[in-house]
Amino acid sequence: MPQTTARAFPLVTVLLLALLAGCAAPQILPNTESPYLDPYTLEKGQILHVSTGTIVSGPELLDHLGHFRVIYVGETHDSLDDHEVQLTVLEGLHEKSPGRLALGLEMLPRNAQPDLDAYMRGEKDEDSFKRVWTLHWGHTFPYYEQILGFARKHRIKVLALNADDDLKKAVREAPPDRIESDLAERLPEMDLNDPYHRAATEAVFEAHHMGPKSTEAFYRVQVLWDEAMAQTAADYLESPEGRQSRLLVLAGGNHVRYGYGIPRRLFRRVPLPFVIVLPFALEIPENKQDRLMDVEAPILPMPPADFLWAVGYRDLEDLKHSPDP
C-alpha cells in the first residue's frame, strides 16, 4: 500500500463531495515529487518542468505543448489565477494550430452538448446558456466566460465531457454490475482497480468518517466522472474531425493530477501522447485557510504533473473588493 503523510486538503462538506466527486478546491498541492527544485521556491508566473527542475518561459511551454495531441490543464474551480493560465494555453495553442484545436470541459455533461453547440454557433443567447450552465455547474459562469468567449470567437469546437446526471445517481446507488440494463448500456468501461487513484480518493473521503459503504459509493462516482470524460474525449479523437485536431482538456486538478484520472483512462482507449500542466498555488490567503483540512495523503511514486505553473489564488469575491485601477 502507498505510504501516507499529513497534507493540507480542501475542507468541503460531505454533500459537495458526493455531488462533485474528484473536483478541485483550493489546496496546497500534496506530495509534490519534484526531484530538482522545491516548487514552493518559485515566484508567481514561473513555470517548472517537474522532472528536470528547469524553469521555462510561457513561449517555451507552448512550443513544448505543441508536440502533443492531448493537453490537460488542471484547475481549482474558483481560482481566477488558474483560469488565466488555461486561457493563456488556449490562446497559444490556437495560434499554433488554428482550426485544429478542440476544447474539452469537465463542467458540462454529454447531454448538454446540443445546448453548448447552439451557444457556440450563436444560436442560443447567453442568458439561456447561463441557465444550462448553472443547472450543471452552479453559479460559476463568470470564471469561464473569457475561455468560452475566446472559443466562440474563433470557432473552436467545445466538448461537454462529463457523465449525465442519471448515470452519476445510478453509480452512486449501486455498483455497475447491479445497474439496470438501459442505464448500464450507457456506462463507460470503468476500471475500479487503480491502487494509486483509489488510495488518493479514499484518503480525502475517509477524513469524514462516513464508513466503508459511503466511501465505496463516492469512489464509484469519482471513477465514473473520469471514465466518462475519457470516453467522450476518445470518441472525439477517433472521429473524422478529431483525428485532425489537438484536444485541450480543462478539468479539476484531481481529475488530471498524477495522470491516474482522465489521462490514464483516455490513454487506455486511445494511446496518444499527452502532457499535464497544473497551476500551483504558492499559498492560500489567510481569509481562505478555513477551506483547507488535514488529510493523510498517500505518497505516490509519480510526479503530479509535467509542468507546474506558479500562481496566486483569487476568486470572484477578491475581484469585487479589489481597488479600482
Secondary structure, 3 states (H helix, E strand, C coil): CCCEEEEEEECCCHHHHHHCCCCCCCCCCCCCCCCCCCHHHCCCCCEEECCCCEEECHHHHHHHHCCCCEEEEEECCCCHHHHHHHHHHHHHHHHHCCCCEEEEEEEEEHHHHHHHHHHHCCCCCHHHHHHHHHHHHCCCHHHHHHHHHHHHHCCCEEEEEECCHHHHHHHHHCCHHHCCHHHHCCCCCCCCCCHHHHHHHHHHHHCCCCCHHHHHHHHHHHHHHHHHHHHHHHHHHCCCCHHHCEEEEEEEHHHHHHHCCHHHHHHHHCCCCEEEEEEEECCCCHHHHHHEEEEEEECCCCCCCCEEEEECCCCHHHHHHCCCC
